[in-house]
Amino acid sequence: MTTFRDAMHADQMAWKARRLPHVCEPGWWMGRPYDHILPRRASAENLWHGLRDGGVRPLEPWLTAHDVQPHKGRDNLLSSWTLCANLYFPFGERPEARALLAGFLRAQTGLPVASVRAVELEYALPAPHDPGTLLGEQDGKRGANQTSPDVAFELTLEDGRDALVLTEVKFVEHSFYDCSGCKALSADARRSTCWDLAHVLADPADRCAHAATRGRRYWDHLAGPLNEADAAARSRRCPAANGGYQLFRQQALAEALAHTSELAAVVSSVACDARNTGLLASVSGVADVRTGWAPLFAGRAGFVVWSHQAWFRWVAEAVHAPAWAADWLAWVGDRYGYAAEGGGR
């Protein structure tokens, strides 16, 4: 638990009492009841109205049509998966909404974005550009057991070429988690391998537990960019080992797509709550992921971080916005506290 998580728990419980007084019973997780989880019958209440049946972009039919498995914890009021759906998914449906995203992503990534073609959750491309082929994650599907970015933005650039922004979305999480292969090793084994990046880079196929025992191909795409980075970047432990596992996997996917597809540009990104400062400092050896992650990789794929508050303000200050944007701003601003931070119209 963190101070930020505790504060958001209190805020979400206050929102529930204010907006969902009729939902009295708790939801369940791992056989235990929790007041900050909604019961199954009330799961739709966790979503903005426009994502429900008859709304701007109903979520459930889209998930079914695209064979996407939603996160098992989606009924949690603190769910980053649900926050992702609420904040970004509605803007993939209509031209005026996608135009707002295009301007925002142009400002955040520096890419010459002309338009946004699609906004998809738990993103994956078909073979041969799927995570199974590129990363060796053969036992997964969109949303389960594979590197599926929380949301992805398919772009068209000003010169007519295509680009892609892959995004890891966070809310109250304390880190980007530790590598499962590293955690499975003994303390001595971790010190002699995962905590010595130069040692791993000398023979990643044999010295990385994930590569050697599970056939994961992350190093196929990141060993080169890491080796080409400056010496300081290589004088630390593996960036996936402690706190950076999700970023490492998404960076590998972005780098793989940058090399194997016809995409003109691929960017790996993080969208997080600006108040969650502990998350930004959670990767071992990286003081702040906003400035310290990208220099680790001298590759083709880019990396950027933006805050949910920045996106909220962008919509709030837009001159041209969808007719439903005012309702979205009111609901999201109240739900997540962004209006109170000065992000309202």
C-alpha positions in Angstrom: 0.0 0.0 0.0 1.1 3.6 -0.6 0.0 7.0 0.7 -1.4 7.8 -2.8 -3.3 4.5 -3.0 -4.8 5.1 0.4 -5.9 8.7 -0.6 -7.5 7.4 -3.8 -9.2 4.6 -1.9 -10.8 7.2 0.4 -11.8 9.3 -2.7 -13.4 6.4 -4.5 -15.3 5.3 -1.4 -16.6 8.9 -1.1 -17.6 8.9 -4.8 -19.4 5.6 -4.3 -21.3 6.9 -1.3 -22.2 10.1 -3.3 -23.1 8.6 -6.6 -24.0 4.9 -5.9 -25.9 5.0 -2.6 -28.0 2.1 -3.9 -25.0 -0.2 -4.1 -24.7 -1.4 -0.5 -23.2 -4.9 -0.8 -19.5 -5.4 -1.4 -17.8 -7.1 -4.3 -15.5 -10.1 -4.0 -11.9 -10.8 -4.9 -10.0 -14.0 -4.1 -12.9 -15.2 -1.9 -13.0 -12.1 0.2 -15.5 -9.2 0.2 -14.3 -5.6 -0.4 -16.3 -2.4 -0.2 -14.2 -0.8 -3.0 -15.2 -3.5 -5.4 -18.6 -3.4 -7.0 -20.8 -6.4 -7.0 -21.2 -8.1 -10.4 -24.8 -6.8 -10.7 -23.5 -3.2 -10.5 -20.4 -3.6 -12.7 -21.7 -1.2 -15.3 -21.7 1.6 -12.7 -17.9 1.6 -12.8 -18.1 2.9 -16.4 -19.0 6.3 -17.8 -22.5 6.3 -19.2 -21.2 6.6 -22.8 -19.6 3.2 -22.5 -22.8 1.4 -21.4 -25.5 0.0 -23.6 -26.8 2.6 -26.0 -23.9 5.0 -25.3 -21.4 6.7 -27.4 -19.2 3.6 -27.6 -20.6 0.6 -25.8 -17.7 -1.4 -24.3 -19.1 -4.9 -23.9 -20.0 -5.5 -27.6 -16.6 -4.2 -28.7 -14.8 -6.6 -26.3 -16.8 -9.5 -27.6 -16.4 -8.6 -31.2 -12.6 -8.3 -30.9 -12.2 -11.3 -28.6 -10.6 -9.2 -25.8 -10.5 -10.5 -22.3 -11.1 -7.6 -19.8 -9.1 -7.4 -16.6 -10.5 -9.7 -13.9 -10.3 -6.8 -11.5 -12.3 -4.4 -13.6 -15.1 -4.0 -11.0 -12.6 -2.5 -8.5 -13.1 1.2 -8.1 -9.3 1.6 -8.2 -8.9 -0.4 -11.4 -6.5 1.1 -13.9 -8.1 -1.0 -16.6 -11.4 0.6 -16.0 -9.8 4.1 -15.7 -8.2 3.4 -19.1 -11.6 2.5 -20.6 -13.3 5.6 -19.1 -10.6 8.1 -20.1 -9.5 7.0 -23.6 -11.8 4.4 -25.2 -14.7 6.8 -25.8 -12.6 9.0 -28.1 -12.0 6.3 -30.7 -15.5 6.3 -32.1 -16.2 9.5 -34.0 -14.1 11.9 -36.2 -14.4 14.9 -33.9 -13.3 12.8 -30.9 -10.4 11.2 -32.7 -9.3 14.7 -33.8 -8.9 15.7 -30.2 -6.7 12.7 -29.6 -4.7 13.5 -32.7 -3.8 16.9 -31.4 -3.0 15.6 -28.0 -0.7 12.8 -29.3 1.0 15.2 -31.6 1.8 17.4 -28.6 2.9 14.5 -26.4 5.0 12.4 -28.9 6.3 15.0 -31.3 5.1 12.9 -34.2 3.5 14.8 -37.1 0.1 13.2 -36.4 -2.6 14.0 -39.0 -5.3 11.7 -37.6 -6.1 8.9 -35.3 -7.5 5.9 -37.2 -8.4 3.7 -34.2 -8.3 3.4 -30.4 -8.2 -0.2 -29.1 -7.9 -1.8 -25.7 -5.5 -4.7 -25.0 -3.8 -4.2 -28.3 -2.3 -6.9 -30.5 -1.7 -7.2 -34.2 -2.3 -10.4 -36.1 0.5 -12.8 -37.1 3.3 -12.3 -37.9 3.3 -9.2 -35.8 1.6 -10.7 -32.8 3.2 -11.1 -29.3 3.4 -14.9 -29.8 5.6 -14.5 -32.9 7.6 -11.5 -31.9 8.0 -12.1 -28.2 7.6 -15.8 -27.8 4.4 -15.4 -25.7 2.7 -18.4 -27.2 0.2 -19.1 -24.5 -1.7 -15.8 -24.5 -4.5 -13.8 -26.1 -5.6 -10.2 -26.0 -5.9 -9.3 -22.3 -4.4 -12.5 -20.9 -0.9 -14.0 -20.6 0.7 -11.8 -23.3 2.1 -8.3 -23.7 -1.1 -6.5 -24.7 -0.8 -2.7 -24.2 -3.7 -1.3 -22.2 -4.7 1.0 -25.1 -3.1 1.7 -28.5 -3.6 4.5 -30.9 -3.3 3.8 -34.6 -2.2 7.0 -36.3 -1.8 8.4 -39.8 1.0 10.9 -40.2 1.1 14.0 -42.3 3.0 12.2 -45.1 0.3 9.5 -45.2 2.3 6.8 -43.5 1.1 4.9 -40.5 2.3 5.0 -36.9 1.4 3.5 -33.6 1.5 4.5 -29.9 1.3 1.7 -27.4 0.3 2.8 -23.9 0.6 1.3 -20.4 -2.1 2.9 -18.3 -1.6 3.2 -14.5 -3.7 4.6 -11.6 -2.7 3.6 -8.0 -0.1 0.9 -8.8 3.2 1.3 -6.9 5.4 0.1 -9.8 5.6 -1.6 -13.2 6.3 -4.8 -11.3 9.2 -7.2 -11.1 10.2 -9.7 -13.8 8.6 -13.0 -13.0 11.7 -14.9 -14.3 13.9 -13.0 -12.0 11.6 -13.5 -9.0 11.8 -17.3 -9.6 15.6 -17.3 -9.1 17.4 -17.6 -5.8 18.9 -14.5 -4.3 22.4 -15.6 -5.4 21.3 -16.3 -8.9 19.6 -12.9 -9.2 22.8 -11.2 -8.0 25.0 -13.0 -10.6 22.6 -12.5 -13.5 19.6 -10.1 -13.4 21.5 -7.6 -11.2 24.4 -7.5 -13.7 23.1 -6.2 -17.0 26.5 -6.3 -18.7 26.7 -10.0 -17.8 23.3 -10.7 -19.2 23.9 -8.7 -22.4 27.0 -10.8 -23.2 24.7 -13.9 -23.7 21.0 -13.0 -23.0 19.7 -16.2 -24.6 21.5 -18.3 -22.0 21.8 -15.9 -19.0 18.2 -14.5 -18.9 15.9 -16.9 -17.1 12.9 -15.8 -19.2 14.8 -16.4 -22.4 16.5 -19.6 -21.4 13.6 -21.4 -19.7 10.4 -19.9 -21.3 11.6 -19.0 -24.8 10.8 -15.3 -24.3 12.3 -13.2 -27.1 12.4 -9.8 -25.4 16.2 -9.7 -25.7 16.0 -10.4 -29.5 14.7 -6.8 -29.8 16.3 -5.0 -26.9 19.8 -6.4 -26.6 21.0 -4.2 -29.5 19.4 -1.0 -28.3 20.8 -1.6 -24.8 24.3 -2.4 -26.1 24.2 0.8 -28.2 23.2 3.0 -25.3 25.9 4.8 -23.3 28.0 2.8 -20.8 26.2 4.3 -17.8 23.0 2.7 -19.0 24.6 -0.7 -19.1 26.3 -0.5 -15.7 23.2 -1.4 -13.7 20.8 -4.3 -13.2 18.4 -5.5 -15.9 15.7 -2.8 -16.2 13.0 -5.5 -16.0 14.3 -7.0 -12.8 12.9 -4.6 -10.2 9.9 -2.4 -11.0 10.3 -2.2 -14.8 9.0 -5.5 -16.1 5.9 -4.2 -17.9 7.8 -1.3 -19.4 10.5 -3.7 -20.7 8.0 -6.0 -22.4 6.1 -3.1 -24.0 9.4 -1.6 -25.2 10.4 -4.9 -26.7 7.1 -5.1 -28.5 7.4 -1.5 -29.8 11.0 -2.2 -31.0 10.0 -5.4 -32.7 7.2 -3.7 -34.5 9.5 -0.8 -35.5 11.8 -3.3 -37.2 9.3 -5.8 -38.7 6.3 -3.8 -39.8 5.7 -1.1 -42.4 5.0 1.4 -39.6 6.8 4.7 -40.0 7.1 5.2 -36.2 6.3 3.2 -33.0 6.2 4.8 -29.6 5.9 3.0 -26.2 4.2 5.2 -23.6 2.9 5.5 -20.1 -0.2 7.3 -19.1 -0.5 7.8 -15.3 -2.0 9.9 -12.6 0.3 13.0 -12.0 -0.2 12.6 -8.2 1.3 9.1 -8.2 4.9 10.2 -8.0 6.1 7.0 -6.4 5.3 5.1 -9.6 7.6 7.3 -11.6 10.5 6.4 -9.3 9.7 2.7 -9.0 12.2 1.3 -11.5 15.5 0.3 -9.9 18.3 2.4 -11.2 16.0 4.9 -12.9 15.3 8.0 -10.8 12.3 9.1 -12.9 10.9 7.1 -15.8 9.9 10.3 -17.6 13.6 11.2 -18.1 15.5 8.0 -17.3 13.8 5.2 -19.3 14.3 6.3 -22.9 18.1 6.8 -22.6 18.5 3.1 -21.8 17.6 2.2 -25.4 19.3 3.5 -28.5 16.6 1.9 -30.8 14.0 2.9 -33.3 11.0 2.9 -30.9 10.4 6.1 -28.9 9.2 6.5 -25.3 7.0 9.1 -23.7 5.0 9.7 -20.5 1.9 11.8 -20.0 -0.6 12.3 -17.2 -4.3 11.6 -17.2 -4.7 15.2 -16.0 -3.0 16.5 -19.1 -5.5 14.6 -21.3 -8.4 15.8 -19.2 -7.2 19.4 -19.5 -6.8 19.0 -23.3 -10.4 18.0 -23.7 -11.6 20.7 -21.2 -9.8 23.4 -23.1 -10.7 22.2 -26.6 -12.5 24.7 -28.8 -14.1 21.9 -30.9 -15.2 18.9 -28.9 -17.9 16.2 -29.3 -21.4 17.1 -28.0 -21.0 14.5 -25.2 -17.6 15.9 -24.0 -19.3 18.1 -21.3 -20.9 15.1 -19.8 -17.7 13.1 -19.9 -15.8 16.0 -18.3 -18.3 16.2 -15.5 -18.3 12.5 -14.8 -14.6 11.9 -15.1 -13.7 15.1 -13.3 -15.9 14.1 -10.3 -15.0 10.4 -10.4 -11.2 10.8 -10.4 -10.8 14.3 -8.9 -9.4 15.9 -12.0 -11.9 18.8 -12.1 -10.9 19.7 -8.6 -7.3 20.1 -9.8 -8.4 22.9 -12.1 -8.9 20.8 -15.2 -12.6 21.8 -15.8 -13.9 24.0 -18.6 
